[in-house]
Amino acid sequence: GMAQFPETVAGADSQSLAKVSGKCVNNAVSVNRDDPTMHCNTDGEWLVPIGHCLCQPGYEKVGDTCQACQPGF
C-alpha cells in the first residue's frame, strides 16, 4: 500500500514472473533502504512482495498516502 509500481508487461511463459522495482509514496521511506520489489505474473497479478515502506516521522498513513500529522496528535 505504501509503494507504487509501474505498469508492467509480464513474460509470455505462464511460469515466468517479471521482477519489478517500485518506489515509496511521497513522505515514505523503505524500511530496509532498498526499493520495494514485487513480481508480476502473466495474469497481471502482483506476487512475492519484498520490502515495504513506512511514513517518515511527522507523517501518518492515510489510505495509501502519508499525510502530515495534525497538530495535537
Backbone as JSON, one array per atom type, in Angstrom:
{
  "sequence": "GMAQFPETVAGADSQSLAKVSGKCVNNAVSVNRDDPTMHCNTDGEWLVPIGHCLCQPGYEKVGDTCQACQPGF",
  "N": [[0.78, -1.2, 0.0], [2.05, 1.26, 0.54], [3.76, 1.73, -1.47], [4.49, 2.34, -4.92], [4.06, 0.86, -8.09], [5.18, 0.47, -11.44], [3.21, 0.15, -14.5], [3.36, -3.03, -15.95], [4.61, -5.34, -18.33], [4.17, -8.68, -18.42], [6.04, -11.75, -18.84], [5.67, -14.04, -21.65], [5.57, -16.72, -21.08], [3.76, -18.9, -19.07], [4.79, -19.64, -16.63], [6.61, -17.75, -15.94], [7.81, -14.96, -14.06], [7.8, -11.47, -13.79], [10.18, -9.42, -12.4], [9.8, -6.48, -10.61], [10.76, -3.23, -9.73], [9.68, -0.92, -7.29], [8.62, 2.29, -5.99], [8.65, 4.14, -2.96], [5.76, 5.88, -1.72], [5.19, 9.47, -1.69], [6.73, 11.1, 1.05], [7.3, 8.8, 2.42], [9.47, 6.11, 3.43], [11.7, 3.44, 2.57], [11.86, 0.53, 4.51], [14.08, -1.21, 4.64], [15.95, 0.19, 3.23], [16.3, -0.47, 0.58], [14.73, -0.32, -2.63], [11.28, -1.24, -2.74], [10.18, -4.38, -4.06], [8.24, -6.37, -6.35], [6.7, -9.22, -7.92], [5.33, -9.81, -11.09], [2.83, -11.77, -12.57], [1.73, -13.68, -15.5], [-1.0, -13.36, -15.51], [-1.42, -10.85, -14.67], [-1.28, -10.42, -11.98], [0.06, -9.26, -8.89], [2.74, -10.54, -7.07], [4.71, -12.02, -4.41], [5.84, -9.92, -2.53], [8.63, -7.9, -1.67], [10.3, -6.26, 0.8], [9.17, -3.11, 2.25], [7.41, 0.02, 2.74], [7.33, 2.77, 5.02], [5.7, 5.55, 6.62], [7.44, 8.65, 6.97], [8.86, 10.14, 9.97], [6.62, 12.38, 11.58], [4.63, 12.16, 9.77], [1.58, 10.52, 8.86], [-0.13, 7.47, 8.03], [-2.6, 7.64, 5.63], [-5.0, 6.17, 4.03], [-3.52, 5.15, 1.1], [-1.42, 6.88, 1.29], [0.98, 9.2, 2.76], [0.34, 11.56, 5.08], [0.87, 14.81, 6.51], [1.11, 14.93, 10.03], [-1.54, 16.01, 12.11], [-1.71, 18.98, 14.14], [-1.39, 18.47, 17.63], [-1.81, 15.75, 17.66]],
  "CA": [[0.0, 0.0, 0.0], [2.82, 2.5, 0.64], [4.69, 1.75, -2.6], [3.87, 2.38, -6.24], [4.75, 0.04, -9.09], [4.78, 0.86, -12.8], [2.55, -0.86, -15.32], [4.39, -3.98, -16.35], [4.25, -6.42, -19.25], [4.75, -9.93, -17.93], [6.54, -12.64, -19.88], [4.68, -14.85, -22.35], [5.56, -18.04, -20.46], [2.86, -18.88, -17.91], [5.54, -19.88, -15.4], [7.58, -16.68, -15.69], [7.43, -13.8, -13.26], [8.62, -10.29, -14.07], [10.56, -8.72, -11.18], [9.6, -5.05, -10.83], [11.1, -2.35, -8.61], [8.73, 0.16, -7.06], [9.09, 3.45, -5.23], [7.79, 4.52, -1.85], [4.96, 7.06, -1.98], [5.74, 10.69, -1.11], [6.85, 11.18, 2.51], [7.52, 7.46, 2.98], [10.81, 5.58, 3.19], [11.82, 1.99, 2.59], [12.33, 0.04, 5.81], [15.41, -1.81, 4.53], [16.73, 1.11, 2.38], [16.24, -0.9, -0.82], [13.4, -0.11, -3.21], [10.43, -2.42, -2.65], [10.01, -5.1, -5.32], [7.2, -7.39, -6.44], [6.76, -9.99, -9.15], [4.07, -9.79, -11.83], [2.68, -12.99, -13.37], [1.09, -13.47, -16.8], [-2.4, -13.0, -15.29], [-1.47, -9.47, -14.2], [-1.33, -10.39, -10.51], [1.31, -8.94, -8.2], [3.07, -11.6, -6.11], [6.01, -12.06, -3.75], [6.37, -8.61, -2.15], [9.91, -7.87, -0.95], [10.49, -4.92, 1.36], [7.98, -2.29, 2.37], [7.65, 1.43, 3.05], [6.61, 3.36, 6.15], [5.7, 7.01, 6.62], [8.52, 9.31, 7.69], [8.42, 10.81, 11.2], [5.83, 13.59, 11.33], [3.58, 11.84, 8.8], [0.76, 9.36, 9.22], [-0.74, 6.77, 6.89], [-4.0, 7.94, 5.33], [-5.21, 5.39, 2.81], [-2.24, 4.71, 0.54], [-0.53, 8.05, 1.28], [1.49, 9.7, 4.04], [-0.06, 12.96, 5.25], [1.46, 15.45, 7.69], [0.32, 14.76, 11.25], [-2.26, 17.21, 12.53], [-1.26, 19.49, 15.45], [-2.06, 17.9, 18.79], [-1.96, 14.29, 17.56]],
  "C": [[0.82, 1.27, 0.0], [3.87, 2.6, -0.47], [3.88, 1.77, -3.89], [4.73, 1.58, -7.2], [4.27, 0.43, -10.47], [3.98, -0.25, -13.48], [3.63, -1.74, -15.93], [3.84, -5.01, -17.32], [4.96, -7.67, -18.77], [5.22, -10.77, -19.12], [5.43, -13.49, -20.48], [4.53, -16.23, -21.72], [4.72, -17.99, -19.19], [3.58, -19.1, -16.59], [6.48, -18.73, -15.05], [6.97, -15.56, -14.85], [8.37, -12.65, -13.63], [8.9, -9.59, -12.75], [10.53, -7.22, -11.46], [9.96, -4.27, -9.57], [10.05, -1.24, -8.52], [9.4, 1.3, -6.31], [8.12, 3.71, -4.09], [6.99, 5.76, -2.24], [5.63, 8.27, -1.33], [5.68, 10.65, 0.41], [6.92, 9.82, 3.19], [8.93, 7.02, 2.62], [10.78, 4.06, 3.28], [12.42, 1.56, 3.92], [13.75, -0.5, 5.71], [16.33, -1.02, 3.6], [16.82, 0.69, 0.92], [14.84, -0.6, -1.34], [12.58, -1.38, -3.04], [10.31, -3.08, -4.03], [8.84, -6.07, -5.21], [7.41, -8.11, -7.76], [5.37, -9.99, -9.78], [3.98, -11.07, -12.66], [1.9, -12.68, -14.65], [-0.39, -13.14, -16.68], [-2.54, -11.57, -14.78], [-1.57, -9.35, -12.7], [0.05, -10.07, -9.96], [1.53, -9.96, -7.1], [4.42, -11.32, -5.47], [6.54, -10.66, -3.41], [7.66, -8.74, -1.35], [10.14, -6.44, -0.5], [9.16, -4.19, 1.48], [8.37, -0.88, 2.82], [6.8, 1.85, 4.24], [6.69, 4.88, 6.04], [6.88, 7.54, 7.43], [7.98, 9.89, 8.99], [7.71, 12.12, 10.87], [4.72, 13.4, 10.33], [2.84, 10.6, 9.26], [0.14, 8.77, 7.96], [-2.21, 7.15, 6.79], [-4.29, 7.29, 3.99], [-3.87, 4.85, 2.33], [-1.25, 5.87, 0.44], [-0.03, 8.34, 2.68], [1.17, 11.19, 4.12], [0.59, 13.51, 6.52], [0.53, 15.25, 8.88], [-0.34, 16.09, 11.61], [-1.74, 17.68, 13.88], [-2.07, 18.87, 16.58], [-2.24, 16.39, 18.73], [-0.63, 13.62, 17.72]]
}
